[in-house]
Amino acid sequence: MKTLIALLAWCVLFVLCWPLALLALVLWPLAWLVLLPFRLVGITFAALFAFLYAVLTLPARLLGWRPRQATQAMA
């Protein structure tokens, strides 16, 4: 759905201002390459926080504690 909306927005931009639409089409892969390291850093930090959570809750898990499920928390 996100891709369809992006395609429709690009088509509207192409009709309104075709040089800008072609420039966006050419620069999009370059912007993706520039933003790729930030995405990798985000994945790394998410993995680090998940690891820290697992290490810090390990003693409680060994004693039988289990995290509540989302359905039980709502009731």
C-alpha positions, -999 to 999 in steps of 0.1 A, spaced: 0 0 0 29 23 8 44 17 -26 12 24 -44 8 57 -26 44 66 -34 38 58 -70 7 79 -72 24 108 -55 53 105 -80 28 104 -109 11 136 -97 45 152 -92 55 141 -128 23 158 -142 28 190 -122 66 194 -125 83 167 -145 119 179 -140 115 177 -103 100 143 -105 129 130 -126 154 145 -102 136 128 -73 137 95 -93 175 98 -98 183 111 -62 162 85 -43 188 57 -45 215 81 -34 195 92 -4 188 55 4 226 48 3 233 78 26 206 67 51 217 31 52 243 34 79 217 51 102 194 21 97 222 -3 105 230 16 137 193 14 146 192 -23 141 223 -27 162 210 -7 191 177 -26 190 196 -59 192 218 -45 220 188 -34 241 171 -68 235 203 -85 247 205 -63 278 169 -70 286 175 -108 283 206 -106 305 190 -85 332 158 -106 334 177 -139 333 178 -144 371 140 -138 374 134 -162 345 154 -189 361 132 -185 392 100 -190 371 89 -154 362 73 -150 328 64 -117 311 27 -110 308 10 -115 275 -7 -85 258 -41 -102 261 -37 -108 298 -25 -72 304 -56 -58 288 -81 -78 309 
